Amino acid sequence: MKTLTLQRVAAVDVLRALTMFLMLFVNDIPGLSNIPHWLEHARADEDMLGFSDTIFPAFLFCMGMSVSFAIQNRYKKGDNHLQVVMHIFWRTVALVVMGLFSVNSSGVAGLSHAWFSILMVVGFFLIWGVYPQASG
């Protein structure tokens, strides 16, 4: 198998980083006072689009752009169609399991939500650290 250096699209990486940063910013807005109204999420009875309402759609757009590049890179690495589909399947299973643990984390084994969340994230990192890597 030949060695291949895969090119990253810097614009997609920058957009992803910017939207992730702005997600952290807009999540703290509800606790603030005396901020401009356009920074907040629009209420259901308002005919407007606040700045906070644009961040998640921008993130979804960025992730949608990344999917085609990721699949192309898997094919360039030499994966066949079945390997790409299986990779997508197992990645989906892993994300669904992590989501189920994240959503249903209250009252587990007598731990508080905060401690369970910390242990859960540490566990995810430990599991992901031994995630099977492509060989050779």
Order of alpha helices (4+ residues) and beta strands (2+ residues): alpha-alpha-alpha-alpha
